[in-house]
Amino acid sequence: MPASVIDYQAPEPPYRQIAADLIRDIQSGALAVNRPVPSEAALMQMYGVARNTARHAVSFLRDQGWVYTLPQRGTFVTDRSAEGDRQADE
């Protein structure tokens, strides 16, 4: 999973750029359902950002329902297909 270069001149903040890359990887299947997403340390190295930026990206993904975190286990890709099925039933 090659990381994109952060564009600090873009109107979108760095954490959102990282989140957008990870969402593309989830949608393409490069990051599979129930598989771990890169750790904060890995994101820091991949994108050359501070820990707080990496943490904010993961928090944003969690808030948007793309990932879930299990304490002391890590952060994993959410199965959003079940969510789509529930919305279709409503």
Phi, psi and omega per residue, in radians:
M1 nan 1.665 -3.125
P2 -1.268 2.383 -3.140
A3 -1.458 2.562 3.033
S4 -1.464 2.789 3.062
V5 -1.432 2.387 3.109
I6 -1.292 2.273 3.089
D7 -1.730 1.770 -3.096
Y8 -1.297 -0.148 3.091
Q9 -1.617 -0.204 -3.100
A10 -1.221 2.654 3.102
P11 -1.199 -0.411 3.134
E12 -1.425 2.238 -3.118
P13 -1.132 2.747 -3.096
P14 -0.934 -0.714 -3.113
Y15 -1.096 -0.604 3.121
R16 -1.260 -0.584 3.085
Q17 -1.140 -0.725 3.094
I18 -1.138 -0.810 3.132
A19 -1.036 -0.733 3.130
A20 -1.083 -0.701 3.081
D21 -1.083 -0.784 -3.121
L22 -1.167 -0.656 3.086
I23 -1.093 -0.738 3.085
R24 -1.042 -0.718 3.122
D25 -1.152 -0.646 3.096
I26 -1.171 -0.809 -3.110
Q27 -1.137 -0.568 -3.129
S28 -1.423 -0.247 -3.103
G29 1.621 -0.038 3.092
A30 -1.094 -0.554 2.985
L31 -1.966 1.918 -3.022
A32 -1.494 2.729 3.109
V33 -0.973 2.377 3.136
N34 1.137 0.211 3.049
R35 -1.761 2.684 -3.091
P36 -1.214 2.567 2.972
V37 -1.598 2.822 3.134
P38 -0.990 2.518 3.122
S39 -1.204 2.915 3.077
E40 -1.004 -0.755 3.141
A41 -1.072 -0.715 3.124
A42 -1.157 -0.732 3.110
L43 -1.108 -0.686 3.106
M44 -1.023 -0.777 -3.117
Q45 -1.252 -0.749 -3.097
M46 -1.098 -0.697 -3.026
Y47 -1.870 -0.146 -3.132
G48 1.160 0.713 -3.103
V49 -2.047 2.934 3.090
A50 -1.304 2.773 3.136
R51 -0.986 -0.708 -3.113
N52 -1.073 -0.650 3.116
T53 -1.162 -0.782 3.110
A54 -1.090 -0.759 -3.141
R55 -1.099 -0.706 3.138
H56 -1.131 -0.677 3.117
A57 -1.089 -0.799 -3.137
V58 -1.164 -0.706 3.109
S59 -1.086 -0.734 3.102
F60 -1.060 -0.788 3.118
L61 -1.077 -0.685 3.120
R62 -1.146 -0.776 3.131
D63 -1.087 -0.554 -3.127
Q64 -1.519 -0.066 3.093
G65 1.477 0.244 3.129
W66 -1.437 -0.493 -3.108
V67 -2.412 2.846 3.026
Y68 -2.360 2.679 -3.095
T69 -2.051 2.336 3.019
L70 -1.895 2.114 -3.109
P71 -0.916 2.327 3.116
Q72 1.110 0.206 3.112
R73 -2.070 -0.722 -3.139
G74 2.324 -2.960 -3.121
T75 -2.040 2.361 -2.984
F76 -2.276 2.759 3.135
V77 -1.291 2.296 3.123
T78 -1.348 2.548 3.019
D79 -1.459 1.696 -3.090
R80 -1.472 -0.143 3.123
S81 -1.163 -0.637 3.111
A82 -1.144 -0.625 3.114
E83 -1.135 -0.714 3.115
G84 -1.122 -0.657 3.105
D85 -1.112 -0.719 3.130
R86 -1.134 -0.697 3.139
Q87 -1.151 -0.601 3.134
A88 -1.179 -0.523 -3.138
D89 -1.318 -0.371 -3.076
E90 -1.374 nan nan
